[in-house]
Amino acid sequence: MSASADLSDSELLARFRDPATKENAFTAILKKYQEKLYWHVRRMVIDHEDTNDVLQNVFIRVWNALENFREDSRLYTWLYRIATNESLTFLEQQKKRSAVSLSEVESGLSNKIKADKYFDPKRLEWKLQLAIQQLPEKQRIVFNLRYYDEMPYEEMSHVLDTSEGALKASYHHAVKKIEEYIKNH
């Protein structure tokens, strides 16, 4: 582990703003958040290759915008917002490219899950993945951020630009739908 990996976000940002340490600071930021962002994006777009493509776009956007990051929110929150937006843009482009509805893109995501060589419809974790894909987009994102990333509603409200109350309701509805799906499949 390099010494820069132990630095706080504000120290990393200060180093990013210094031309002499900019690239090392960016690399340290990526190392610090890369895995969390990977799984956040992967849960939205499902496919590993697609996830890597989206992440590449996320990192390009971060590189280009980090200089102007005002630290109104935590770096982690800001990165998640960019990753969420890039994932949604990717899904929207897929929908347009194939001239299908979002529900057809979502059933395509379910098919990608089923195509995984380790897929076993009897195992709970696979049922959970399929149940999550049945959720409306907003509920799916809220559920993933809360369940997998354990993101507090306050932070989630900054990432998704939605009130905490609406997010709690979305999560509650998502959980009910997932429970219902698992019970019936």
ChimeraX attribute file (.defattr): number of C-alpha atoms within 10 A of each C-alpha:
attribute: neighborCount
match mode: 1-to-1
recipient: residues
	/A:1	6
	/A:2	7
	/A:3	7
	/A:4	17
	/A:5	17
	/A:6	12
	/A:7	16
	/A:8	11
	/A:9	18
	/A:10	12
	/A:11	13
	/A:12	22
	/A:13	20
	/A:14	14
	/A:15	19
	/A:16	22
	/A:17	17
	/A:18	13
	/A:19	10
	/A:20	10
	/A:21	13
	/A:22	18
	/A:23	15
	/A:24	16
	/A:25	24
	/A:26	20
	/A:27	15
	/A:28	21
	/A:29	21
	/A:30	15
	/A:31	14
	/A:32	17
	/A:33	14
	/A:34	16
	/A:35	11
	/A:36	15
	/A:37	22
	/A:38	16
	/A:39	17
	/A:40	22
	/A:41	28
	/A:42	19
	/A:43	21
	/A:44	23
	/A:45	21
	/A:46	20
	/A:47	15
	/A:48	14
	/A:49	11
	/A:50	16
	/A:51	22
	/A:52	14
	/A:53	13
	/A:54	25
	/A:55	21
	/A:56	13
	/A:57	17
	/A:58	23
	/A:59	18
	/A:60	12
	/A:61	15
	/A:62	19
	/A:63	14
	/A:64	10
	/A:65	10
	/A:66	19
	/A:67	14
	/A:68	9
	/A:69	13
	/A:70	9
	/A:71	12
	/A:72	8
	/A:73	12
	/A:74	14
	/A:75	18
	/A:76	16
	/A:77	18
	/A:78	19
	/A:79	20
	/A:80	23
	/A:81	18
	/A:82	19
	/A:83	25
	/A:84	21
	/A:85	17
	/A:86	20
	/A:87	25
	/A:88	18
	/A:89	13
	/A:90	19
	/A:91	19
	/A:92	14
	/A:93	12
	/A:94	15
	/A:95	17
	/A:96	13
	/A:97	9
	/A:98	10
	/A:99	11
	/A:100	11
	/A:101	13
	/A:102	16
	/A:103	15
	/A:104	13
	/A:105	19
	/A:106	20
	/A:107	15
	/A:108	14
	/A:109	20
	/A:110	18
	/A:111	14
	/A:112	14
	/A:113	20
	/A:114	16
	/A:115	10
	/A:116	10
	/A:117	7
	/A:118	9
	/A:119	14
	/A:120	13
	/A:121	13
	/A:122	9
	/A:123	9
	/A:124	11
	/A:125	12
	/A:126	17
	/A:127	20
	/A:128	16
	/A:129	17
	/A:130	22
	/A:131	21
	/A:132	24
	/A:133	24
	/A:134	20
	/A:135	19
	/A:136	14
	/A:137	16
	/A:138	14
	/A:139	23
	/A:140	21
	/A:141	24
	/A:142	23
	/A:143	25
	/A:144	21
	/A:145	21
	/A:146	17
	/A:147	12
	/A:148	13
	/A:149	13
	/A:150	11
	/A:151	16
	/A:152	11
	/A:153	20
	/A:154	13
	/A:155	18
	/A:156	22
	/A:157	18
	/A:158	17
	/A:159	21
	/A:160	18
	/A:161	11
	/A:162	13
	/A:163	13
	/A:164	17
	/A:165	12
	/A:166	12
	/A:167	22
	/A:168	16
	/A:169	13
	/A:170	19
	/A:171	23
	/A:172	15
	/A:173	15
	/A:174	24
	/A:175	19
	/A:176	11
	/A:177	17
	/A:178	22
	/A:179	13
	/A:180	12
	/A:181	16
	/A:182	14
	/A:183	9
	/A:184	7
	/A:185	10
